Amino acid sequence: MKKIYAEIGFGNDTFLSTEIEEDDNEYRMAKFMIPKKIKGIYFRFWIFKRVVILSSEKGLVFQRKDRNKLKILFGIQGTNDINN
């Protein structure tokens, strides 16, 4: 099953982008592709190595990453499989 993360904001290579995850592979496209089945929305704030995610699916999540980034994103998460 493909997981789709369509994002709008600053910090990725483009203002509008879509990340697709399938099994252990992931890749990013420089276009905004809305998932067929929406599972939730989120705001992601990544400041240096700290990430704060406010998600309709998981609530408030704090993460720590190995690399420094600055990202402020709004995203829509879902799948392209209508059955899941």
N, C-alpha and C positions, 0 to 999 in steps of 0.2 A: 504494500500500500504506500502510495506517495503522500508525504506530508508537505503541505504548501504553506509558506509564510510570505505573504505579500506585505511589503513595508514601504512606508512613506516617511522621509525625514533625512536628517543629516548624520553622516558617519559612514555610510556605505559608499561604494564607488559612484553611485548615481542616486538622485533624490527619490526616484521610484524604482524599486527592485523587488524581485521575487526569489526566495530561496526554496529549493526543492530537495527534500530528503527522501531517499529510498534505500532501505536496508542500511548498509554502512556507508553509502555514498551521499554526498551533498554537493550541490552546485548552485550558483547564483546567476540570475539573468537580469539584464538591465531593462526590464519592463515590468509593469504591474499586472499580474495575472490573478484575478480573484478566484479562490477555490470554489468548486462546484458545491461542496458541502462545508459550510462554515461551522467551526467548532468553538470559536471564541475570538475576542479582540484583546489587544494588549498595548501597553506603553512600556518601552524599554529605555532606561537611562543608564548608559555605560560611561563612567567617568574613571579614567585610568584603569585600575585593575578591579574596580568594584562595579557590579551590575545590580540595578534594582528593576524588577519587572512587576508591573501591576497588571494582572491578567484576569479576565472574566472566568477563566477555567481553573486557575490555581491560586488566585488571590495575590497576595504580596509575597514576592520571592526575592531573596538576596543571594547573590552569587559572587564568587571571586574567580577571576581569570588570570592566566599567566602573562598576558600581553596588555600593554597600555593602549587604550582606544578612547575616543570621545564620540559617543553616539546618542542621539535623541530621536527615537523612532515611535511611530504608531503602526501597529501591524494587525493583520487579519490572518488567523490560522485556520487550517482546515485540510480537506483532502479532495482529490479529484475523483474518488470512488464514491458513487452515489449510495452504495449499500453500507458504507461505514461511517 
